[in-house]
Amino acid sequence: MHRYVGCFIYGAKTHFEKAIHCHDNFHLVGYLNKAVDKVRRREVREVEELKKTKYIWLKDISNMTEKQRIIFESIDKVNYEVSKAWRIKENFRDIQFRQKTKENAFLILANWRRSALYSKIPEIVEVVKMFDRHFQGILNAIVTGSNNARAERINGAIEELKRIGRGYRNKQNFRTAILFFHGDLNGFSHKTQ
């Protein structure tokens, strides 16, 4: 995982001692997507058929165009490693986050892990090893169903403010803009005495 994730984990443990550490499913699937693309890039050197298929492997089957679905199905039948890696990624994506018990979550994650390692696809095995280092955080996310979608939305909105503003004269002006547009001022009431 990225370097800043370690800093985030350290900061959270330091300042929020009772918080449960969870890894966001969206980011975990992102790591698997990158692994699938690495497999495709490795195989494309030997298999002409895989050229110009990068985005097919990143899409859900339901979102593919008819042309993409035909290409996907023809490649999937040949059973290249990229197809196997894609299935492993999809199996992880299908894990239901918000399990009733930790034991149930553990079994689901352990079964996925076993099948991923069994594939012996180096790029996938690398991601599994990374997941192993963060196993408890992933397990917690599967049990609680927690994610950071709200924080991501807020961050995206702040980035949009920065882009629209084309820079701010100082930090205070930027902070004021953030609070003005995203500080929930609708509930603000001015009390007079």
Secondary structure, DSSP 8 states (H G I E B T S, - for coil): --HHHHHHHHHHHHH-TT------HHHHHHHHHHHHHHHHHHHHTT-GGGTT-HHHHHS-GGG--HHHHHHHHHHHHHT-HHHHHHHHHHHHHTS-SS-S-HHHHHHHHHHHHHHHHHTT-HHHHHHHHHHHHTHHHHHHHHHH----HHHHHHHHHHHHHHHHHT--SSHHHHHHHHHHHHS-GGG------
